[in-house]
Amino acid sequence: MPHMQDDFPLLLSTLYDRAVWIHPDTEIVSVESDKSMSRSTYAATDARVRQLATALDSLGVEIGEVVGTFAWNNQRHHELYWATANTGRICHTVNIRLFGDQIVYIINHAKDRALFVDPDLVPLIAPLADRLTAVEHWVILGSEASDALPGSIAYDDLISDQDPHGKWPLLDERSPMMLCYSSGTTGNPKGVAYTQRSTYMHTISNLANFPIGPTDNVMPVVPMFHAAAWGYPFQAVTQGAKLTYPGPDLSPEGLLRLVETERVSFSAGVPTVWLGIQQHLTANPGIDTSSIRAFLCGGSAVPRAMIEWYWTERDIRVVQGWGMTETNPVASVAQLKPEMEDWDLDDQLDRLETAGIPVAGLEVKIVDEMGETLPNDGEAFGELLIRGPWIAAEYFNDDRTAQSFEDGWLRTGDVCKITPEGYIRITDRAKDVIKSGGEWISSLDVENELMAHPMVAEATVVGLKHLKWQERPAAFVVPVPGADVTKQELIDHLSKKVAKWWLPDEIVFIEEIPKTGTGKFDKKVVRDEYADLLME
């Protein structure tokens, strides 16, 4: 049979142009780096996106070359997302929370031709400037250049006199449009190139999986410098939803102020953000959150107790998502099937606390240490492997590719069970699972039970060296401010929830748990600092 369909490429510019045409008056609200507020519309923003696209021409940045961003979630960063994607440039979103040497590595590795920097972040990047060998142009995302970066130009000056770009080019759908790097907890960060096709597919499939519509107001709290803000700048625009960018103020007070004044209906961020907001709402119950119908929570395991609190106390559905930089990034989402909506709350929470069901278009499996596929019976556990049209096939110019990609599958490093219903239950990262006397202990399960205690704000559990058992769990707990909780109280609490041999040998109260550049608990730092705690 002959080819019957038009082979038109899957391009983000197609989604973008439709949104501007159909929803020209939809708002984009932005908190800027100086905490001021700006308001625009899709149509007005489109004019600036097109001026920026022409400005990239004037800087000599060619199709296929890399433009770096060092910025918060705001209007100008949004414009950079679309001006690069629509013209075939590659947007490299630099994680501002990485260490200096890591920032230097990824900017040089990606060969950023130009770097766009928020004004308040100039002090972070300026001391590194002499080491950034590929950067030819410094652009400050505001109305003024910076003396700290000689030769810099103000963004507003760069685009002000530019003619708007005309028709977007017809690109190869497999051409890269964004570079995202892992947080690099071990070794240098690894780069993943998102393509036009992969991001288009990710956008459409995830909108089908969890709908966002033109009546929504989407507030991406997850940083735009981390895995494309989990895709929400693309998803929201595709559907014509209002966007509210929170800028640098990610405090519970700042975020809840936007929720109330802008009537945010959907948001996305890591658990530590929502735990902080939960504590603030508990102390300030009069804050109005009635506009929020749901938020996606990911980046690390979501405590069951937090899911229950938001649902029962605020009528907000916490939707746990799972993914990686390598999965473009969302790969599974925990939602109830229709027949589960009338179940008892505990049975519903059993599903909502999982990593969810794979998004349509993706395949998953779990394998044992020999690579043999295990059954999806909810009992067997092994490493999760995944493949599909928006899953990376390799790292960008990195010889570590062979360690993570095998026969078309991505080895995630997550240890999981998969239930017969299709829910993925992550029991640990392969590097974090605790093996004590030949038996496995899930650090995530113990962490979740600790964070279910009302006096615990955050908790992490790691395996430490032990003379008799080789490895035993130790817990590190941040109490709720003003709380008076003891080790024995927490052990008594855990004793009702987990097996006796899972109980931590030691509980240490600390002021703050170290976190990675993406907001996850940095267990490696904790393990290193307390390596000999159980050897005494």
Steps between C-alpha positions, in 0.01 A plus 500: 500500500641844413578767761162662573574777752674836469845470658482848657752534785395517865611855585436708810449807282180337370361477855620851578348672196163340564502619862581861406230494231224340708586653840662840433360665814601228748715647777858431599578633848860516617684586821829652389842473663442828689166360632296733278203361306451510125195412294481412135289298258578224254476752213724762662749233605504362147621838373793487744574133419527593134725797576722274710519248217632774270737618774654152513569540129675829574719331762609247240344202678424252224238225480629205703716716728450533874357789701543479877258630764586575861163614624192459715147414384394825338373671186836546326600140567168397343586707193837326474335158515287579196737714294762224506257211445322673211820587313707185544739628764567292810403644839739386772337565836785523752413387852592796721528273806788292372851550635721747318720231342190317376360818347828561320507141378150495351522843333831408340380149415185634333697780328253775583551782248298749705397499864185679621519583872244638746634819666497361855693192387791696350700469828481119466624483142742795480782331701486211251491710182871476417474119497202488262695467180212463252288796613525791256199707608370590847139617513346628825129417522378850575534862397862554606835338422740399778847636572583164660481340154695732268349527155156387617185638344155550648238259367247778444756696296590188302145441376358854495596599144476156343253424225269213597591163356268379227401143424675244715737266314395146411742306720597135524275362775794299635717808544583596861320798653606487866795376704439395860769365731462265794572638845831314507502349850774265376750622241430782256138563400383310193330683215175390340384656173124539464387508138208667325337159460561378855368819660199513266413139587558560872274805489208334322516172693519667840211734418293195414612335822423795730299769321576872523260733321450866406319565829803395703764725654825303513777599742822304435690500829744234377783710353521565128869417542408144601368264231293763316294577813367147444357616168235740631607810303436291188184327625335818632561693178382212284165511679472877532517497880600805702856480630618641832877499542611544865852632435751476784254510791427133565410550866165364617385857556598610149347200326176513699469873428498415129252218555258741669542806277532323163268207577750231406329172416793267431863494601803272503799468731708276725370362834709737712310795351160353581607388847601859574167628368316239706671623816421862412134420433475311827624810683288733284175313426321807363701506175275432202615207284159419356611577143752210497357175367827305491875518484760264364764404753821323405877500518498269803250280680186680617403423862165323526408719796544812287276365222232421760529841671452703183208286389315489832586847631509707178320289235814513284606190309874436529601320181830321538705488182820317426768567245862588441696748295540210258122456462433851364391488797156368614459125447231385744220663697304370800131539433203296607318289245128584472392197702729610785333838558248344741753293694594557862757772550772259613460290187514812283814621678661162436490593128559875528823453698655297218697636205188433297416346165726546195387781271346367178772439242761367741600145590643393836633182656693391807800270481710309751877520539543260208283713272208256502153658479296463820121468528271796567350334804560770761744274684810459282732796498789594275647788302253699292573525127307727266482582129284712272492792255607765752754294693866584440710250307838637607673777692628805316866446407561282805672161517282400797213420262571125509443490876137614473369391160463139393327352194274803459408517870597764757623349826346737754686387812169486688407179683128436451203272516221517241150399604263299277298823463805672346611720792875543544609495863855626540659341804833680470777621279737211429778694672281580805338167579634366831620140521524391862614145576392390152152655529380805308363810676322776308633835618210675323236307693663585834534866396134522406390353833723744689359797306149382586574593863345843572819626668728417207559754222754299297678168536751298306627148564834359385692177544821532701783254562442253785744248649249217535236561230724669237244778469223638718252788459549835670240778487563874483202710604411869481226567758213738435603846635432515872425128526627295793536146370730226629677207336290255696176661384608454138611141559162426664328659200700294252453178696132504402581550132808299399674173582710502817824443309422807283511731804794746483789423730539872558285812455688828470322834522645759262406853390492431128537205264751568219333520160614460143468772236154363415367503857540130579651378827873460438558168673858479383591807708323356805669160458843658467459727804369226729686202346629364833196581715405133553855368527558634849 
